Amino acid sequence: MQTDKLENVSPTIGNTVLGVVPSTKALSIVGSSRSNGEREADDFYPTPPYAVEELLKREVFSGNIWECACGEGDISEVFKNKGFEVISTDLINRGYGEQLDFLQSDLVCDNIKL
């Protein structure tokens, strides 16, 4: 590779451009809300409603939806507002939905949304 091709390339560590700190919003979507990569307690990463709205522009769902890691209900509420029947559960009680371990459940739904 010629070195003159590298003068416009930003230096990186992993996939992070040096000097650029990823936004909290972007980090929360990919599974970390801290720039140092530490995990949240009980792996709680709320999905912002706009991400669900964008999903619904690209994917078609029919039937009921089980949001088996509902957290505080962000995904569930978007689906409900679009007229879907939604069953909301989570391993951890966060004040929304029913507390349930989906890996131990025999609940059956048309769609499962994680």
N, C-alpha and C positions, 0 to 999 in steps of 0.2 A: 504494500500500500504506500502511496506517495504521501510524504508528510505535508505537502502544500494543501492537500485535501482536508487536513484536520484543523486548519486555522478557524473555521466557522463552526466547529463542533464544541458544544458545551461540555466541560469536564463533569463526570458523573461518579457517584458511588452507588453501586447497584443500579437502580432505575431512577435515583433522585439526582436532579441537576444541582450541583453545588451552589449554595447561596439562595436556593429557592426552597421555601418551606411549604409542603403541601397543605392545603386548607383543611380545617377540621371537618368540613362537610365532605370533602373527597375522601378523607381517611375513614370517616364513619361508614361510608358506603362499602369500602373494601375490607372492613374488618379490623380496624384499629382507629381509635379516636385520639391517639397521641402520636406526635411526630417521632417519638423514640421507639414505636412499634409495640409497646407494652399492651397486653390484652386487658380489656375491661373486666370487672368482676362478673362472673357468670356469663361471660361473652355477650353482653348486652350491647347491640349495635342497632339502634333504631333506623329504619329505612325512612328517608324523607318522603312525604306524600308526592312530591313532584316526580320522584323516580317511579312510583307506581303509576302515576298518570302517563308517563312516557311508555311504560310497559304496555298499558292498555291501548295505546296508539298503535302498537306493533303486534300484539298478540290477541287472539280471540279466545275467550273462555265461555264455556257453556256449562250449566249445572251449578251445583253448590261448590263452595270453596272452603277448605280447611286451612286456616292460618295457624299452623301448629307451633309457631314460635312468635306469638302475637305481641310480646312485649307490652307496650302501652297502647297498642291498637292502631298504630299509624297505617299499616297496610290494610287491616280489616276495615277501617273507617272509609277508606277510598273505595274499596270494593262494595261496601254497603251503600254508599252514596251513589254508586252506579247501578244499584238495584239487584246486586247479587245476594243470595243467601250465604252467609258466612258463619262458620263455626270457629271461634277464637279460643285457642288454648296456649299455654306456655308451661314449661317445667317450673319456672319461678313465678310466684304471685307478684305481679307488678300493678295490681289493681284493675286489670282489664281481662276479660275472658275467664276461662276456667283453668285451674291448675291441673295439668295432666302431662305425663311423660309420653310423648307420641311414640317413642320406641317400644313402649309397653302396652300400647293401646290397640284395640281391634276396630277402632272407628274407621268407617269407609266413606269416602267422599269422591265426587267427580274430579276434583282438582285439589292438589295439596300444594300450598305455597309456603316456602320457607323464607 
